[in-house]
Amino acid sequence: MKRRLTKVLSTALSLGLILVGGVTAYFTHQASTQQIVVSTGSLAIAVDETSPVQFDNLLPSEEREVTWTVTNTGSTSVWVKGRTEGIWEDETLTEAGLLVTEVSAQVDGSWLSLASDPAGVSEEFFVSATGQEVDLMNLADGESMPMKLKFVMDSQMVDEYQNQSYGLSVHLAAKQASTDASWPSSY
């Protein structure tokens, strides 16, 4: 009988503890934020050539100019730099026969010289007040900037340059308008 009584008391005590534990519960709740969506911006520029892209019968000392528009087609402000490159169809001729004498950008209705050299612009140019990589001008998203390039046939050209063709290109690169951003590794 003692054993039976111990068993009944153990069972009653266990049930009592379970009931007390269940009754003394604390309230809890959990919540989460909605999904936070983060999207990246885009960086892109486009070039629209707006003036002649072919010149025929150019003679020594004759100067011509080409205009184009660079447009920021991305979603963030950019800084722009560029360089010119050219090659004669007859690769035995040197580039010295055609000289890029000036690269300009139109800012607030006036032409701003970015690079100018009567002996030929051979360095990179930057869209800034000095044409150097300081105080670069922002080109905001959707904004366009007219640019122009002046070139001249060298007055000292020799007969080998007669009836020849020269391919002249302007290469532009853009980076995010931030001093921490790097320029593209190539044009």
C-alpha positions as MATLAB code, in Angstrom:
seq = 'MKRRLTKVLSTALSLGLILVGGVTAYFTHQASTQQIVVSTGSLAIAVDETSPVQFDNLLPSEEREVTWTVTNTGSTSVWVKGRTEGIWEDETLTEAGLLVTEVSAQVDGSWLSLASDPAGVSEEFFVSATGQEVDLMNLADGESMPMKLKFVMDSQMVDEYQNQSYGLSVHLAAKQASTDASWPSSY';
ca = [
       0.000    0.000    0.000;
       2.834    2.300    0.750;
       4.065    1.738   -2.708;
       0.728    2.525   -4.201;
       0.470    5.719   -2.171;
       3.937    6.794   -3.358;
       2.924    6.157   -6.928;
      -0.296    8.191   -6.580;
       1.536   11.062   -4.870;
       4.265   11.070   -7.558;
       1.686   11.164  -10.291;
      -0.260   13.947   -8.567;
       2.899   15.947   -7.975;
       3.961   15.555  -11.631;
       0.534   16.658  -12.862;
       0.620   19.594  -10.464;
       4.018   20.741  -11.740;
       2.870   20.445  -15.350;
      -0.258   22.489  -14.633;
       1.661   25.161  -12.698;
       4.284   25.402  -15.479;
       1.604   25.757  -18.145;
      -0.279   28.408  -16.204;
       2.796   30.579  -15.568;
       3.630   31.072  -19.275;
       4.786   34.449  -20.597;
       3.418   36.074  -23.736;
       5.730   36.313  -26.753;
       5.496   37.565  -30.328;
       7.775   37.991  -33.319;
       7.776   40.360  -36.307;
       9.913   40.998  -39.413;
      10.387   43.943  -41.729;
       9.218   43.811  -45.288;
      11.896   42.849  -47.779;
      14.187   45.817  -48.402;
      14.927   46.092  -52.116;
      18.293   47.556  -53.103;
      19.001   48.136  -56.788;
      22.160   49.367  -58.428;
      22.342   52.358  -60.735;
      23.720   52.341  -64.230;
      26.535   54.233  -65.841;
      26.493   54.679  -69.620;
      27.212   57.348  -72.204;
      26.233   57.597  -75.847;
      27.761   59.600  -78.686;
      25.666   61.140  -81.446;
      27.686   62.449  -84.383;
      25.970   65.594  -85.620;
      28.248   66.933  -88.328;
      30.075   65.512  -91.332;
      31.997   62.350  -90.664;
      33.720   62.372  -94.036;
      35.814   65.108  -95.596;
      37.028   64.853  -99.179;
      39.862   66.638 -100.973;
      41.458   68.108  -97.864;
      44.671   69.939  -98.671;
      47.681   70.927  -96.524;
      46.919   73.735  -94.032;
      43.142   73.305  -94.390;
      41.306   73.119  -91.078;
      38.022   71.312  -90.440;
      35.888   70.581  -87.411;
      33.585   67.790  -86.364;
      30.876   68.166  -83.729;
      29.123   65.495  -81.746;
      27.025   65.213  -78.614;
      27.814   63.033  -75.633;
      24.762   62.052  -73.565;
      24.653   60.462  -70.141;
      22.209   57.587  -70.696;
      22.789   56.095  -67.242;
      21.107   56.848  -63.940;
      23.940   58.618  -62.111;
      26.139   61.664  -62.716;
      29.381   60.955  -64.562;
      32.729   62.539  -65.349;
      34.032   62.204  -68.904;
      37.491   61.998  -70.424;
      38.674   61.195  -73.918;
      41.461   60.825  -76.403;
      41.842   60.918  -80.159;
      43.281   58.217  -82.330;
      43.937   57.961  -86.011;
      45.669   55.955  -88.671;
      46.381   56.377  -92.346;
      44.913   53.771  -94.666;
      48.494   53.354  -95.962;
      50.148   52.342  -92.685;
      53.598   53.383  -93.928;
      52.527   57.024  -93.500;
      52.926   58.659  -90.090;
      50.154   60.225  -88.036;
      51.970   63.548  -88.194;
      50.204   64.402  -91.440;
      46.922   65.166  -89.679;
      46.951   67.219  -86.495;
      44.104   67.447  -83.988;
      44.522   71.048  -82.863;
      41.648   71.468  -80.406;
      38.977   69.577  -78.489;
      36.154   71.674  -76.980;
      32.926   71.223  -75.041;
      29.939   73.536  -74.992;
      29.213   74.673  -71.440;
      26.427   77.166  -70.704;
      26.257   78.155  -74.384;
      29.992   78.875  -74.773;
      32.750   76.670  -76.165;
      35.329   75.683  -73.550;
      38.679   74.411  -74.835;
      39.612   71.103  -73.193;
      42.845   70.580  -75.120;
      44.571   72.814  -77.625;
      47.935   72.515  -79.370;
      48.815   73.734  -82.881;
      51.419   70.945  -83.031;
      48.724   68.352  -82.305;
      46.794   67.241  -79.236;
      48.220   63.897  -78.210;
      47.254   63.651  -74.537;
      44.031   62.590  -72.879;
      41.579   65.395  -72.267;
      39.108   65.712  -69.415;
      35.781   67.543  -69.361;
      36.816   70.262  -66.906;
      37.577   73.989  -67.005;
      41.275   73.210  -67.521;
      41.013   70.025  -69.576;
      42.931   68.303  -66.765;
      41.764   65.778  -64.185;
      40.833   68.467  -61.636;
      37.459   70.094  -60.995;
      35.749   67.707  -63.406;
      32.308   68.768  -64.648;
      29.319   66.585  -63.824;
      27.213   65.284  -66.660;
      23.922   64.482  -64.909;
      21.743   61.553  -65.931;
      19.878   62.419  -69.132;
      22.081   65.481  -69.751;
      23.868   66.065  -73.075;
      26.971   68.080  -73.924;
      27.967   69.165  -77.440;
      31.653   68.696  -78.208;
      33.847   69.511  -81.177;
      37.198   68.587  -82.569;
      39.314   70.734  -84.884;
      41.956   69.205  -87.106;
      44.268   70.428  -89.843;
      46.361   68.797  -92.531;
      50.031   69.512  -91.842;
      51.363   72.305  -94.068;
      54.590   70.299  -94.516;
      52.869   67.245  -96.014;
      54.753   65.601  -98.864;
      53.432   64.040 -102.062;
      53.082   60.559 -100.504;
      49.986   61.835  -98.684;
      48.091   62.639 -101.881;
      44.913   60.584 -102.451;
      45.179   58.917  -99.048;
      42.530   58.325  -96.375;
      42.900   58.889  -92.652;
      40.611   57.344  -90.046;
      40.194   59.660  -87.056;
      38.318   58.538  -83.943;
      37.460   60.123  -80.628;
      37.247   57.677  -77.729;
      35.362   58.716  -74.597;
      35.271   57.098  -71.174;
      33.077   57.892  -68.183;
      33.174   57.128  -64.501;
      30.840   57.758  -61.611;
      31.196   61.347  -60.397;
      33.208   60.405  -57.316;
      36.870   60.822  -56.448;
      36.828   57.234  -55.159;
      35.757   55.811  -58.531;
      38.328   54.564  -61.029;
      38.419   55.278  -64.745;
      37.760   52.325  -67.051;
      40.959   50.440  -67.849;
      40.420   50.916  -71.586;
      38.363   53.048  -73.940;
];
